[in-house]
């Protein structure tokens, strides 16, 4: 008995000693990391306290505190820090994540106990607009798209391809793809970049483009931050319109809605922006729209009931300048006459180009005032081949989803090439994983969730819905890919990249062989073999 209890107390004492040693080692490591970072000659600064912001993102579900945050002033600050960590070798376990605005939803811009680089502190660096036949703008990768828009508009120009929300950074969207309702015409944002400046995982500052260091250029675009930190980008511009006609119409039948969308993205003469929404069991939808849109037939529109229905809303814009005011309505009427929507549901408004492009920010301000913007966002974005979209819609919009009251559900097609003009808008040399088919749909479930609610707005309920949707896609073998992908095992990442996995791994070995970069994506783990 006695020897048993002395054994237990020996084990207890040894355990506390080990825990103590680990704590001391950790704090020594941290002290030595802090002092080694403080000794670096950077023009910006490191912060070691008050870094909670870097453990948060828009998803508000994953929170890992870094050991330090670099607020770079110059690109050389990023290179020096990267070289420092590279020289520590694989034994240190230290990782680095670039953080744009932290609008990721699954911790992708976080670096557990590592270093987060606050890219926005670079953003004050000069933006230079170049006019000419092929205009472009040179920007810092920490710059927000909204600031780029305002700067370019001073020259009557604007980027060609957008995201729905503009308070995102250039580096953050180029690391994914940057897809919105203009992608059918111009491709995603990653197809509208001429040149990048990148700091690789070895700390080398490299300029890359189609012509120079092309493999790095293509790898970084859609590369989920795995091959380098983008520090500058050269973005293609076009003349900016002053105004847009913004149109919404409703459908009751998904296949008619999808047919019209597919017709519009392939037509020669068409709208400038084409998206769509699924609206399930929304009370008073038409009344809600009336606050910002005008029904073409007010009497008929007021009789339209949305409650209890599954509706599909086609959202369109047509750009125009003031001297075209007389002809724009005729042009819009002619385009709309080709479509098969419910006639009483035609709503139109006219807004400035900035008002339209920055529309989600207007919604953000409203949601912030209600305390909804900071709630968890269990988002799920899927890319679905055209041949499978009807099967997907029948089950997911018909059975799994019972309402869309917690946030929008977007559905719209994009085409990789236009058979009329033979223009390829998606480049399969980038890291973005493209489906085989020429036309594919982006379906985005964008809810907010109440953490402890046990109702349909609860986090667990919505996570359960997402799982049901993913399980269905897998069981039905629909060939669906996640956009803004999130997986927890390397097997799942391999399946995501499919045949492109080999090249992804080769690029990792070439540009970030120690797997220092973007650990929050959970693709590779530092100090563990990556093959
Ligand atoms: P972060 O979330 O900070 O970073 C994203 C990833 O990129 C991380 O892995 C990070 O380490 C890495 N990264 C960041 N900066 C760099 C850099 N300079 N170099 C290398 N890697 C970097 N996406 C669309 O495509 N279309 C949309 O319409 C769209 N709408 C959105 C609307 C809202 C309200 C929100 C919150 C997001 C939306 N997104 C959309 C998603 C958005 O593109 C991603 O969240 C993206 O991550 C941009 O956010 P960020 O700049 O805050 O980047």
Boltz pocket constraint, residues with backbone or C-beta under 6 A from the ligand:
constraints:
  - pocket:
      binder: B
      contacts: [[A, 58], [A, 97], [A, 98], [A, 99], [A, 100], [A, 101], [A, 102], [A, 103], [A, 104], [A, 105], [A, 108], [A, 109], [A, 110], [A, 119], [A, 141], [A, 142], [A, 162], [A, 163], [A, 164], [A, 165], [A, 167], [A, 168], [A, 169], [A, 170], [A, 171], [A, 172], [A, 173], [A, 175], [A, 176], [A, 177], [A, 178], [A, 179], [A, 180], [A, 224], [A, 225], [A, 226], [A, 228], [A, 229], [A, 230], [A, 231], [A, 360], [A, 484], [A, 518], [A, 520], [A, 521]]
      max_distance: 6.0
